[in-house]
């Protein structure tokens, strides 16, 4: 039997939502072992001077706990 845990993270990118997801997963993989999936819970844009300046995603990352 395996047990998993879910943790939430936020990541931003000046380029795209896709890039924000990739950066968030890459950073999470530095400290979380056994990641098995992620769910994009929310997407937002940052606006400066009337233009989109950044993309933010909130992720729920699932990882399997060590035995």
Predicted model as a PDB file, atoms N, CA, C, CB and O in Angstrom, pLDDT in the B-factor column:
MODEL        1                                                                  
ATOM      1  N   UNK A   1       0.845  -1.175   0.000  1.00 75.00           N  
ATOM      2  CA  UNK A   1       0.000   0.000   0.000  1.00 75.00           C  
ATOM      3  C   UNK A   1       0.892   1.240   0.000  1.00 75.00           C  
ATOM      4  CB  UNK A   1      -0.962  -0.003   1.221  1.00 75.00           C  
ATOM      5  O   UNK A   1       1.879   1.301   0.733  1.00 75.00           O  
ATOM      6  N   UNK A   2       0.546   2.207  -0.809  1.00 83.00           N  
ATOM      7  CA  UNK A   2       1.290   3.464  -0.814  1.00 83.00           C  
ATOM      8  C   UNK A   2       0.372   4.588  -0.341  1.00 83.00           C  
ATOM      9  CB  UNK A   2       1.858   3.773  -2.232  1.00 83.00           C  
ATOM     10  O   UNK A   2      -0.848   4.535  -0.490  1.00 83.00           O  
ATOM     11  N   UNK A   3       1.000   5.591   0.226  1.00 90.00           N  
ATOM     12  CA  UNK A   3       0.274   6.752   0.718  1.00 90.00           C  
ATOM     13  C   UNK A   3       0.824   7.985   0.022  1.00 90.00           C  
ATOM     14  CB  UNK A   3       0.390   6.882   2.267  1.00 90.00           C  
ATOM     15  O   UNK A   3       2.038   8.159  -0.078  1.00 90.00           O  
ATOM     16  N   UNK A   4      -0.063   8.833  -0.456  1.00 92.00           N  
ATOM     17  CA  UNK A   4       0.349  10.041  -1.164  1.00 92.00           C  
ATOM     18  C   UNK A   4      -0.077  11.273  -0.380  1.00 92.00           C  
ATOM     19  CB  UNK A   4      -0.247  10.074  -2.587  1.00 92.00           C  
ATOM     20  O   UNK A   4      -0.979  11.227   0.456  1.00 92.00           O  
ATOM     21  N   UNK A   5       0.590  12.358  -0.672  1.00 93.00           N  
ATOM     22  CA  UNK A   5       0.266  13.636  -0.059  1.00 93.00           C  
ATOM     23  C   UNK A   5       0.164  14.669  -1.163  1.00 93.00           C  
ATOM     24  CB  UNK A   5       1.330  14.048   1.006  1.00 93.00           C  
ATOM     25  O   UNK A   5       0.784  14.532  -2.218  1.00 93.00           O  
ATOM     26  N   UNK A   6      -0.624  15.705  -0.914  1.00 95.00           N  
ATOM     27  CA  UNK A   6      -0.778  16.799  -1.877  1.00 95.00           C  
ATOM     28  C   UNK A   6      -0.311  18.081  -1.210  1.00 95.00           C  
ATOM     29  CB  UNK A   6      -2.263  16.929  -2.372  1.00 95.00           C  
ATOM     30  O   UNK A   6      -0.688  18.383  -0.078  1.00 95.00           O  
ATOM     31  N   UNK A   7       0.508  18.823  -1.922  1.00 95.00           N  
ATOM     32  CA  UNK A   7       0.937  20.130  -1.440  1.00 95.00           C  
ATOM     33  C   UNK A   7       0.660  21.168  -2.521  1.00 95.00           C  
ATOM     34  CB  UNK A   7       2.446  20.118  -1.052  1.00 95.00           C  
ATOM     35  O   UNK A   7       0.704  20.855  -3.711  1.00 95.00           O  
ATOM     36  N   UNK A   8       0.379  22.384  -2.116  1.00 97.00           N  
ATOM     37  CA  UNK A   8       0.064  23.435  -3.082  1.00 97.00           C  
ATOM     38  C   UNK A   8       1.253  24.372  -3.239  1.00 97.00           C  
ATOM     39  CB  UNK A   8      -1.190  24.224  -2.645  1.00 97.00           C  
ATOM     40  O   UNK A   8       1.902  24.751  -2.265  1.00 97.00           O  
ATOM     41  N   UNK A   9       1.521  24.735  -4.484  1.00 96.00           N  
ATOM     42  CA  UNK A   9       2.579  25.695  -4.783  1.00 96.00           C  
ATOM     43  C   UNK A   9       2.070  26.709  -5.796  1.00 96.00           C  
ATOM     44  CB  UNK A   9       3.845  24.980  -5.316  1.00 96.00           C  
ATOM     45  O   UNK A   9       1.120  26.447  -6.533  1.00 96.00           O  
ATOM     46  N   UNK A  10       2.714  27.869  -5.823  1.00 97.00           N  
ATOM     47  CA  UNK A  10       2.437  28.903  -6.823  1.00 97.00           C  
ATOM     48  C   UNK A  10       3.714  29.154  -7.596  1.00 97.00           C  
ATOM     49  CB  UNK A  10       1.910  30.224  -6.163  1.00 97.00           C  
ATOM     50  O   UNK A  10       4.806  29.133  -7.029  1.00 97.00           O  
ATOM     51  N   UNK A  11       3.580  29.390  -8.879  1.00 97.00           N  
ATOM     52  CA  UNK A  11       4.739  29.681  -9.721  1.00 97.00           C  
ATOM     53  C   UNK A  11       4.362  30.767 -10.724  1.00 97.00           C  
ATOM     54  CB  UNK A  11       5.239  28.396 -10.456  1.00 97.00           C  
ATOM     55  O   UNK A  11       3.213  30.857 -11.155  1.00 97.00           O  
ATOM     56  N   UNK A  12       5.333  31.579 -11.084  1.00 97.00           N  
ATOM     57  CA  UNK A  12       5.087  32.660 -12.036  1.00 97.00           C  
ATOM     58  C   UNK A  12       6.103  32.605 -13.178  1.00 97.00           C  
ATOM     59  CB  UNK A  12       5.147  34.031 -11.328  1.00 97.00           C  
ATOM     60  O   UNK A  12       7.198  32.059 -13.043  1.00 97.00           O  
ATOM     61  N   UNK A  13       5.701  33.185 -14.294  1.00 97.00           N  
ATOM     62  CA  UNK A  13       6.570  33.296 -15.460  1.00 97.00           C  
ATOM     63  C   UNK A  13       6.185  34.554 -16.223  1.00 97.00           C  
ATOM     64  CB  UNK A  13       6.465  32.032 -16.371  1.00 97.00           C  
ATOM     65  O   UNK A  13       5.005  34.898 -16.290  1.00 97.00           O  
ATOM     66  N   UNK A  14       7.156  35.240 -16.794  1.00 97.00           N  
ATOM     67  CA  UNK A  14       6.834  36.388 -17.642  1.00 97.00           C  
ATOM     68  C   UNK A  14       6.417  35.959 -19.050  1.00 97.00           C  
ATOM     69  CB  UNK A  14       8.029  37.330 -17.722  1.00 97.00           C  
ATOM     70  O   UNK A  14       5.988  36.794 -19.847  1.00 97.00           O  
ATOM     71  N   UNK A  15       6.541  34.634 -19.370  1.00 97.00           N  
ATOM     72  CA  UNK A  15       6.317  34.173 -20.739  1.00 97.00           C  
ATOM     73  C   UNK A  15       4.940  33.566 -20.986  1.00 97.00           C  
ATOM     74  CB  UNK A  15       7.352  33.173 -21.091  1.00 97.00           C  
ATOM     75  O   UNK A  15       4.255  33.964 -21.928  1.00 97.00           O  
ATOM     76  N   UNK A  16       4.514  32.589 -20.138  1.00 97.00           N  
ATOM     77  CA  UNK A  16       3.264  31.885 -20.411  1.00 97.00           C  
ATOM     78  C   UNK A  16       2.828  31.057 -19.206  1.00 97.00           C  
ATOM     79  CB  UNK A  16       3.415  30.986 -21.643  1.00 97.00           C  
ATOM     80  O   UNK A  16       3.603  30.839 -18.274  1.00 97.00           O  
ATOM     81  N   UNK A  17       1.564  30.595 -19.240  1.00 98.00           N  
ATOM     82  CA  UNK A  17       1.075  29.691 -18.211  1.00 98.00           C  
ATOM     83  C   UNK A  17       1.860  28.376 -18.257  1.00 98.00           C  
ATOM     84  CB  UNK A  17      -0.440  29.431 -18.391  1.00 98.00           C  
ATOM     85  O   UNK A  17       2.230  27.828 -17.218  1.00 98.00           O  
ATOM     86  N   UNK A  18       2.107  27.883 -19.459  1.00 97.00           N  
ATOM     87  CA  UNK A  18       2.847  26.629 -19.629  1.00 97.00           C  
ATOM     88  C   UNK A  18       4.227  26.729 -18.989  1.00 97.00           C  
ATOM     89  CB  UNK A  18       2.979  26.276 -21.124  1.00 97.00           C  
ATOM     90  O   UNK A  18       4.659  25.806 -18.299  1.00 97.00           O  
ATOM     91  N   UNK A  19       4.907  27.825 -19.209  1.00 98.00           N  
ATOM     92  CA  UNK A  19       6.234  28.016 -18.627  1.00 98.00           C  
ATOM     93  C   UNK A  19       6.153  28.109 -17.104  1.00 98.00           C  
ATOM     94  CB  UNK A  19       6.895  29.280 -19.200  1.00 98.00           C  
ATOM     95  O   UNK A  19       7.036  27.604 -16.410  1.00 98.00           O  
ATOM     96  N   UNK A  20       5.118  28.740 -16.580  1.00 98.00           N  
ATOM     97  CA  UNK A  20       4.949  28.829 -15.129  1.00 98.00           C  
ATOM     98  C   UNK A  20       4.762  27.438 -14.530  1.00 98.00           C  
ATOM     99  CB  UNK A  20       3.746  29.731 -14.775  1.00 98.00           C  
ATOM    100  O   UNK A  20       5.313  27.144 -13.470  1.00 98.00           O  
ATOM    101  N   UNK A  21       3.988  26.578 -15.201  1.00 98.00           N  
ATOM    102  CA  UNK A  21       3.798  25.202 -14.725  1.00 98.00           C  
ATOM    103  C   UNK A  21       5.138  24.470 -14.736  1.00 98.00           C  
ATOM    104  CB  UNK A  21       2.755  24.446 -15.604  1.00 98.00           C  
ATOM    105  O   UNK A  21       5.494  23.820 -13.754  1.00 98.00           O  
ATOM    106  N   UNK A  22       5.873  24.570 -15.824  1.00 97.00           N  
ATOM    107  CA  UNK A  22       7.162  23.884 -15.930  1.00 97.00           C  
ATOM    108  C   UNK A  22       8.142  24.357 -14.865  1.00 97.00           C  
ATOM    109  CB  UNK A  22       7.761  24.099 -17.313  1.00 97.00           C  
ATOM    110  O   UNK A  22       8.857  23.545 -14.278  1.00 97.00           O  
ATOM    111  N   UNK A  23       8.182  25.661 -14.612  1.00 97.00           N  
ATOM    112  CA  UNK A  23       9.080  26.190 -13.587  1.00 97.00           C  
ATOM    113  C   UNK A  23       8.665  25.724 -12.190  1.00 97.00           C  
ATOM    114  CB  UNK A  23       9.106  27.721 -13.645  1.00 97.00           C  
ATOM    115  O   UNK A  23       9.515  25.394 -11.363  1.00 97.00           O  
ATOM    116  N   UNK A  24       7.367  25.699 -11.935  1.00 96.00           N  
ATOM    117  CA  UNK A  24       6.878  25.243 -10.638  1.00 96.00           C  
ATOM    118  C   UNK A  24       7.217  23.782 -10.384  1.00 96.00           C  
ATOM    119  CB  UNK A  24       5.380  25.444 -10.547  1.00 96.00           C  
ATOM    120  O   UNK A  24       7.652  23.429  -9.288  1.00 96.00           O  
ATOM    121  N   UNK A  25       7.022  22.928 -11.388  1.00 97.00           N  
ATOM    122  CA  UNK A  25       7.339  21.502 -11.250  1.00 97.00           C  
ATOM    123  C   UNK A  25       8.844  21.302 -11.092  1.00 97.00           C  
ATOM    124  CB  UNK A  25       6.819  20.708 -12.470  1.00 97.00           C  
ATOM    125  O   UNK A  25       9.284  20.494 -10.274  1.00 97.00           O  
ATOM    126  N   UNK A  26       9.621  22.028 -11.867  1.00 96.00           N  
ATOM    127  CA  UNK A  26      11.080  21.912 -11.774  1.00 96.00           C  
ATOM    128  C   UNK A  26      11.566  22.293 -10.384  1.00 96.00           C  
ATOM    129  CB  UNK A  26      11.761  22.795 -12.830  1.00 96.00           C  
ATOM    130  O   UNK A  26      12.431  21.624  -9.819  1.00 96.00           O  
ATOM    131  N   UNK A  27      11.010  23.369  -9.832  1.00 96.00           N  
ATOM    132  CA  UNK A  27      11.431  23.790  -8.491  1.00 96.00           C  
ATOM    133  C   UNK A  27      10.965  22.804  -7.433  1.00 96.00           C  
ATOM    134  CB  UNK A  27      10.892  25.185  -8.174  1.00 96.00           C  
ATOM    135  O   UNK A  27      11.723  22.490  -6.515  1.00 96.00           O  
ATOM    136  N   UNK A  28       9.746  22.311  -7.535  1.00 95.00           N  
ATOM    137  CA  UNK A  28       9.228  21.350  -6.563  1.00 95.00           C  
ATOM    138  C   UNK A  28      10.044  20.063  -6.574  1.00 95.00           C  
ATOM    139  CB  UNK A  28       7.756  21.041  -6.850  1.00 95.00           C  
ATOM    140  O   UNK A  28      10.234  19.441  -5.528  1.00 95.00           O  
ATOM    141  N   UNK A  29      10.527  19.659  -7.747  1.00 94.00           N  
ATOM    142  CA  UNK A  29      11.277  18.411  -7.849  1.00 94.00           C  
ATOM    143  C   UNK A  29      12.617  18.470  -7.125  1.00 94.00           C  
ATOM    144  CB  UNK A  29      11.502  18.068  -9.299  1.00 94.00           C  
ATOM    145  O   UNK A  29      13.236  17.433  -6.886  1.00 94.00           O  
ATOM    146  N   UNK A  30      13.074  19.673  -6.772  1.00 95.00           N  
ATOM    147  CA  UNK A  30      14.324  19.802  -6.019  1.00 95.00           C  
ATOM    148  C   UNK A  30      14.163  19.371  -4.569  1.00 95.00           C  
ATOM    149  CB  UNK A  30      14.823  21.236  -6.074  1.00 95.00           C  
ATOM    150  O   UNK A  30      15.143  18.985  -3.930  1.00 95.00           O  
ATOM    151  N   UNK A  31      12.947  19.428  -4.038  1.00 93.00           N  
ATOM    152  CA  UNK A  31      12.741  19.087  -2.624  1.00 93.00           C  
ATOM    153  C   UNK A  31      11.711  17.990  -2.395  1.00 93.00           C  
ATOM    154  CB  UNK A  31      12.323  20.308  -1.870  1.00 93.00           C  
ATOM    155  O   UNK A  31      11.681  17.400  -1.315  1.00 93.00           O  
ATOM    156  N   UNK A  32      10.871  17.703  -3.374  1.00 91.00           N  
ATOM    157  CA  UNK A  32       9.866  16.653  -3.222  1.00 91.00           C  
ATOM    158  C   UNK A  32      10.278  15.426  -4.027  1.00 91.00           C  
ATOM    159  CB  UNK A  32       8.470  17.155  -3.671  1.00 91.00           C  
ATOM    160  O   UNK A  32      10.575  15.520  -5.218  1.00 91.00           O  
ATOM    161  N   UNK A  33      10.291  14.280  -3.361  1.00 90.00           N  
ATOM    162  CA  UNK A  33      10.582  13.020  -4.053  1.00 90.00           C  
ATOM    163  C   UNK A  33       9.264  12.313  -4.357  1.00 90.00           C  
ATOM    164  CB  UNK A  33      11.522  12.104  -3.194  1.00 90.00           C  
ATOM    165  O   UNK A  33       8.280  12.494  -3.641  1.00 90.00           O  
ATOM    166  N   UNK A  34       9.247  11.528  -5.395  1.00 90.00           N  
ATOM    167  CA  UNK A  34       8.093  10.698  -5.699  1.00 90.00           C  
ATOM    168  C   UNK A  34       6.894  11.443  -6.247  1.00 90.00           C  
ATOM    169  CB  UNK A  34       7.690   9.981  -4.495  1.00 90.00           C  
ATOM    170  O   UNK A  34       5.759  11.004  -6.065  1.00 90.00           O  
ATOM    171  N   UNK A  35       7.127  12.572  -6.923  1.00 93.00           N  
ATOM    172  CA  UNK A  35       5.995  13.291  -7.504  1.00 93.00           C  
ATOM    173  C   UNK A  35       5.337  12.420  -8.566  1.00 93.00           C  
ATOM    174  CB  UNK A  35       6.446  14.649  -8.109  1.00 93.00           C  
ATOM    175  O   UNK A  35       6.015  11.808  -9.392  1.00 93.00           O  
ATOM    176  N   UNK A  36       4.009  12.374  -8.533  1.00 92.00           N  
ATOM    177  CA  UNK A  36       3.299  11.524  -9.488  1.00 92.00           C  
ATOM    178  C   UNK A  36       2.287  12.286 -10.330  1.00 92.00           C  
ATOM    179  CB  UNK A  36       2.600  10.413  -8.758  1.00 92.00           C  
ATOM    180  O   UNK A  36       1.740  11.728 -11.282  1.00 92.00           O  
ATOM    181  N   UNK A  37       2.026  13.537 -10.008  1.00 94.00           N  
ATOM    182  CA  UNK A  37       1.079  14.314 -10.803  1.00 94.00           C  
ATOM    183  C   UNK A  37       0.880  15.695 -10.228  1.00 94.00           C  
ATOM    184  CB  UNK A  37      -0.250  13.600 -10.895  1.00 94.00           C  
ATOM    185  O   UNK A  37       1.301  15.990  -9.109  1.00 94.00           O  
ATOM    186  N   UNK A  38       0.234  16.530 -11.004  1.00 96.00           N  
ATOM    187  CA  UNK A  38      -0.071  17.890 -10.553  1.00 96.00           C  
ATOM    188  C   UNK A  38      -1.367  18.341 -11.203  1.00 96.00           C  
ATOM    189  CB  UNK A  38       1.089  18.876 -10.893  1.00 96.00           C  
ATOM    190  O   UNK A  38      -1.689  17.950 -12.325  1.00 96.00           O  
ATOM    191  N   UNK A  39      -2.087  19.151 -10.494  1.00 97.00           N  
ATOM    192  CA  UNK A  39      -3.363  19.686 -10.954  1.00 97.00           C  
ATOM    193  C   UNK A  39      -3.250  21.207 -10.953  1.00 97.00           C  
ATOM    194  CB  UNK A  39      -4.555  19.198 -10.050  1.00 97.00           C  
ATOM    195  O   UNK A  39      -2.907  21.794  -9.927  1.00 97.00           O  
ATOM    196  N   UNK A  40      -3.529  21.848 -12.068  1.00 97.00           N  
ATOM    197  CA  UNK A  40      -3.542  23.304 -12.144  1.00 97.00           C  
ATOM    198  C   UNK A  40      -4.874  23.772 -11.561  1.00 97.00           C  
ATOM    199  CB  UNK A  40      -3.343  23.814 -13.629  1.00 97.00           C  
ATOM    200  O   UNK A  40      -5.921  23.650 -12.196  1.00 97.00           O  
ATOM    201  N   UNK A  41      -4.814  24.306 -10.349  1.00 97.00           N  
ATOM    202  CA  UNK A  41      -6.030  24.717  -9.659  1.00 97.00           C  
ATOM    203  C   UNK A  41      -6.537  26.072 -10.129  1.00 97.00           C  
ATOM    204  CB  UNK A  41      -5.788  24.756  -8.174  1.00 97.00           C  
ATOM    205  O   UNK A  41      -7.741  26.326 -10.154  1.00 97.00           O  
ATOM    206  N   UNK A  42      -5.596  26.937 -10.502  1.00 97.00           N  
ATOM    207  CA  UNK A  42      -5.980  28.314 -10.803  1.00 97.00           C  
ATOM    208  C   UNK A  42      -4.923  28.942 -11.699  1.00 97.00           C  
ATOM    209  CB  UNK A  42      -6.161  29.143  -9.502  1.00 97.00           C  
ATOM    210  O   UNK A  42      -3.740  28.615 -11.606  1.00 97.00           O  
ATOM    211  N   UNK A  43      -5.361  29.842 -12.562  1.00 98.00           N  
ATOM    212  CA  UNK A  43      -4.453  30.610 -13.413  1.00 98.00           C  
ATOM    213  C   UNK A  43      -4.833  32.075 -13.310  1.00 98.00           C  
ATOM    214  CB  UNK A  43      -4.506  30.120 -14.897  1.00 98.00           C  
ATOM    215  O   UNK A  43      -6.012  32.427 -13.350  1.00 98.00           O  
ATOM    216  N   UNK A  44      -3.823  32.929 -13.176  1.00 97.00           N  
ATOM    217  CA  UNK A  44      -4.041  34.377 -13.100  1.00 97.00           C  
ATOM    218  C   UNK A  44      -2.976  35.090 -13.913  1.00 97.00           C  
ATOM    219  CB  UNK A  44      -4.023  34.870 -11.629  1.00 97.00           C  
ATOM    220  O   UNK A  44      -1.892  34.554 -14.143  1.00 97.00           O  
ATOM    221  N   UNK A  45      -3.289  36.285 -14.339  1.00 98.00           N  
ATOM    222  CA  UNK A  45      -2.276  37.120 -14.985  1.00 98.00           C  
ATOM    223  C   UNK A  45      -1.994  38.322 -14.100  1.00 98.00           C  
ATOM    224  CB  UNK A  45      -2.736  37.574 -16.404  1.00 98.00           C  
ATOM    225  O   UNK A  45      -2.866  38.806 -13.378  1.00 98.00           O  
ATOM    226  N   UNK A  46      -0.761  38.790 -14.172  1.00 96.00           N  
ATOM    227  CA  UNK A  46      -0.366  40.027 -13.512  1.00 96.00           C  
ATOM    228  C   UNK A  46      -0.414  41.121 -14.568  1.00 96.00           C  
ATOM    229  CB  UNK A  46       1.066  39.914 -12.851  1.00 96.00           C  
ATOM    230  O   UNK A  46       0.002  40.913 -15.708  1.00 96.00           O  
ATOM    231  N   UNK A  47      -0.918  42.279 -14.187  1.00 97.00           N  
ATOM    232  CA  UNK A  47      -1.070  43.384 -15.142  1.00 97.00           C  
ATOM    233  C   UNK A  47      -0.317  44.609 -14.630  1.00 97.00           C  
ATOM    234  CB  UNK A  47      -2.574  43.724 -15.368  1.00 97.00           C  
ATOM    235  O   UNK A  47      -0.446  44.994 -13.468  1.00 97.00           O  
ATOM    236  N   UNK A  48       0.466  45.207 -15.512  1.00 96.00           N  
ATOM    237  CA  UNK A  48       1.164  46.465 -15.215  1.00 96.00           C  
ATOM    238  C   UNK A  48       0.951  47.406 -16.384  1.00 96.00           C  
ATOM    239  CB  UNK A  48       2.696  46.232 -14.955  1.00 96.00           C  
ATOM    240  O   UNK A  48       1.163  47.038 -17.539  1.00 96.00           O  
ATOM    241  N   UNK A  49       0.535  48.608 -16.080  1.00 97.00           N  
ATOM    242  CA  UNK A  49       0.303  49.632 -17.105  1.00 97.00           C  
ATOM    243  C   UNK A  49      -0.643  49.145 -18.202  1.00 97.00           C  
ATOM    244  CB  UNK A  49       1.627  50.059 -17.724  1.00 97.00           C  
ATOM    245  O   UNK A  49      -0.459  49.455 -19.379  1.00 97.00           O  
ATOM    246  N   UNK A  50      -1.656  48.379 -17.799  1.00 97.00           N  
ATOM    247  CA  UNK A  50      -2.667  47.928 -18.742  1.00 97.00           C  
ATOM    248  C   UNK A  50      -2.270  46.770 -19.635  1.00 97.00           C  
ATOM    249  CB  UNK A  50      -3.054  49.041 -19.582  1.00 97.00           C  
ATOM    250  O   UNK A  50      -3.003  46.424 -20.562  1.00 97.00           O  
ATOM    251  N   UNK A  51      -1.104  46.157 -19.366  1.00 96.00           N  
ATOM    252  CA  UNK A  51      -0.661  45.032 -20.174  1.00 96.00           C  
ATOM    253  C   UNK A  51      -0.291  43.855 -19.287  1.00 96.00           C  
ATOM    254  CB  UNK A  51       0.527  45.432 -21.052  1.00 96.00           C  
ATOM    255  O   UNK A  51       0.098  44.027 -18.132  1.00 96.00           O  
ATOM    256  N   UNK A  52      -0.419  42.658 -19.844  1.00 96.00           N  
ATOM    257  CA  UNK A  52      -0.049  41.454 -19.102  1.00 96.00           C  
ATOM    258  C   UNK A  52       1.467  41.454 -18.896  1.00 96.00           C  
ATOM    259  CB  UNK A  52      -0.515  40.159 -19.855  1.00 96.00           C  
ATOM    260  O   UNK A  52       2.239  41.564 -19.848  1.00 96.00           O  
ATOM    261  N   UNK A  53       1.872  41.328 -17.629  1.00 96.00           N  
ATOM    262  CA  UNK A  53       3.304  41.331 -17.321  1.00 96.00           C  
ATOM    263  C   UNK A  53       3.785  40.002 -16.757  1.00 96.00           C  
ATOM    264  CB  UNK A  53       3.617  42.434 -16.342  1.00 96.00           C  
ATOM    265  O   UNK A  53       4.991  39.777 -16.648  1.00 96.00           O  
ATOM    266  N   UNK A  54       2.864  39.126 -16.401  1.00 97.00           N  
ATOM    267  CA  UNK A  54       3.271  37.832 -15.857  1.00 97.00           C  
ATOM    268  C   UNK A  54       2.106  36.867 -15.792  1.00 97.00           C  
ATOM    269  CB  UNK A  54       3.876  38.004 -14.476  1.00 97.00           C  
ATOM    270  O   UNK A  54       0.940  37.262 -15.821  1.00 97.00           O  
ATOM    271  N   UNK A  55       2.446  35.601 -15.703  1.00 98.00           N  
ATOM    272  CA  UNK A  55       1.459  34.523 -15.643  1.00 98.00           C  
ATOM    273  C   UNK A  55       1.699  33.733 -14.363  1.00 98.00           C  
ATOM    274  CB  UNK A  55       1.546  33.593 -16.906  1.00 98.00           C  
ATOM    275  O   UNK A  55       2.823  33.314 -14.089  1.00 98.00           O  
ATOM    276  N   UNK A  56       0.649  33.532 -13.585  1.00 98.00           N  
ATOM    277  CA  UNK A  56       0.766  32.810 -12.323  1.00 98.00           C  
ATOM    278  C   UNK A  56      -0.151  31.600 -12.338  1.00 98.00           C  
ATOM    279  CB  UNK A  56       0.432  33.727 -11.128  1.00 98.00           C  
ATOM    280  O   UNK A  56      -1.301  31.682 -12.770  1.00 98.00           O  
ATOM    281  N   UNK A  57       0.378  30.462 -11.855  1.00 98.00           N  
ATOM    282  CA  UNK A  57      -0.430  29.250 -11.693  1.00 98.00           C  
ATOM    283  C   UNK A  57      -0.338  28.787 -10.242  1.00 98.00           C  
ATOM    284  CB  UNK A  57       0.041  28.120 -12.670  1.00 98.00           C  
ATOM    285  O   UNK A  57       0.702  28.916  -9.596  1.00 98.00           O  
ATOM    286  N   UNK A  58      -1.427  28.255  -9.756  1.00 98.00           N  
ATOM    287  CA  UNK A  58      -1.450  27.595  -8.459  1.00 98.00           C  
ATOM    288  C   UNK A  58      -1.626  26.114  -8.741  1.00 98.00           C  
ATOM    289  CB  UNK A  58      -2.595  28.158  -7.523  1.00 98.00           C  
ATOM    290  O   UNK A  58      -2.585  25.705  -9.395  1.00 98.00           O  
ATOM    291  N   UNK A  59      -0.689  25.312  -8.239  1.00 97.00           N  
ATOM    292  CA  UNK A  59      -0.659  23.884  -8.519  1.00 97.00           C  
ATOM    293  C   UNK A  59      -0.871  23.069  -7.255  1.00 97.00           C  
ATOM    294  CB  UNK A  59       0.658  23.501  -9.171  1.00 97.00           C  
ATOM    295  O   UNK A  59      -0.401  23.446  -6.181  1.00 97.00           O  
ATOM    296  N   UNK A  60      -1.569  21.966  -7.379  1.00 97.00           N  
ATOM    297  CA  UNK A  60      -1.656  20.954  -6.325  1.00 97.00           C  
ATOM    298  C   UNK A  60      -0.800  19.789  -6.807  1.00 97.00           C  
ATOM    299  CB  UNK A  60      -3.167  20.509  -6.028  1.00 97.00           C  
ATOM    300  O   UNK A  60      -1.155  19.107  -7.768  1.00 97.00           O  
ATOM    301  N   UNK A  61       0.320  19.565  -6.140  1.00 97.00           N  
ATOM    302  CA  UNK A  61       1.284  18.547  -6.546  1.00 97.00           C  
ATOM    303  C   UNK A  61       1.111  17.315  -5.653  1.00 97.00           C  
ATOM    304  CB  UNK A  61       2.746  19.095  -6.465  1.00 97.00           C  
ATOM    305  O   UNK A  61       1.121  17.420  -4.426  1.00 97.00           O  
ATOM    306  N   UNK A  62       0.954  16.159  -6.277  1.00 96.00           N  
ATOM    307  CA  UNK A  62       0.818  14.898  -5.539  1.00 96.00           C  
ATOM    308  C   UNK A  62       2.150  14.167  -5.542  1.00 96.00           C  
ATOM    309  CB  UNK A  62      -0.296  14.005  -6.154  1.00 96.00           C  
ATOM    310  O   UNK A  62       2.799  14.032  -6.580  1.00 96.00           O  
ATOM    311  N   UNK A  63       2.551  13.694  -4.357  1.00 94.00           N  
ATOM    312  CA  UNK A  63       3.775  12.890  -4.270  1.00 94.00           C  
ATOM    313  C   UNK A  63       3.550  11.737  -3.303  1.00 94.00           C  
ATOM    314  CB  UNK A  63       4.985  13.758  -3.815  1.00 94.00           C  
ATOM    315  O   UNK A  63       2.814  11.857  -2.324  1.00 94.00           O  
ATOM    316  N   UNK A  64       4.194  10.629  -3.598  1.00 92.00           N  
ATOM    317  CA  UNK A  64       4.057   9.417  -2.800  1.00 92.00           C  
ATOM    318  C   UNK A  64       5.057   9.468  -1.654  1.00 92.00           C  
ATOM    319  CB  UNK A  64       4.272   8.144  -3.669  1.00 92.00           C  
ATOM    320  O   UNK A  64       6.238   9.745  -1.863  1.00 92.00           O  
ATOM    321  N   UNK A  65       4.580   9.199  -0.446  1.00 89.00           N  
ATOM    322  CA  UNK A  65       5.446   9.213   0.728  1.00 89.00           C  
ATOM    323  C   UNK A  65       6.328   7.977   0.755  1.00 89.00           C  
ATOM    324  CB  UNK A  65       4.616   9.301   2.012  1.00 89.00           C  
ATOM    325  O   UNK A  65       5.913   6.893   0.345  1.00 89.00           O  
ATOM    326  N   UNK A  66       7.560   8.153   1.247  1.00 82.00           N  
ATOM    327  CA  UNK A  66       8.482   7.025   1.379  1.00 82.00           C  
ATOM    328  C   UNK A  66       7.940   6.028   2.396  1.00 82.00           C  
ATOM    329  CB  UNK A  66       9.892   7.510   1.797  1.00 82.00           C  
ATOM    330  O   UNK A  66       7.246   6.392   3.345  1.00 82.00           O  
ATOM    331  N   UNK A  67       8.279   4.753   2.168  1.00 71.00           N  
ATOM    332  CA  UNK A  67       7.881   3.707   3.109  1.00 71.00           C  
ATOM    333  C   UNK A  67       8.702   3.793   4.379  1.00 71.00           C  
ATOM    334  CB  UNK A  67       8.032   2.321   2.477  1.00 71.00           C  
ATOM    335  O   UNK A  67       8.511   2.992   5.293  1.00 71.00           O  
TER     336      UNK A  67                                                      
ENDMDL                                                                          
END                                                                             
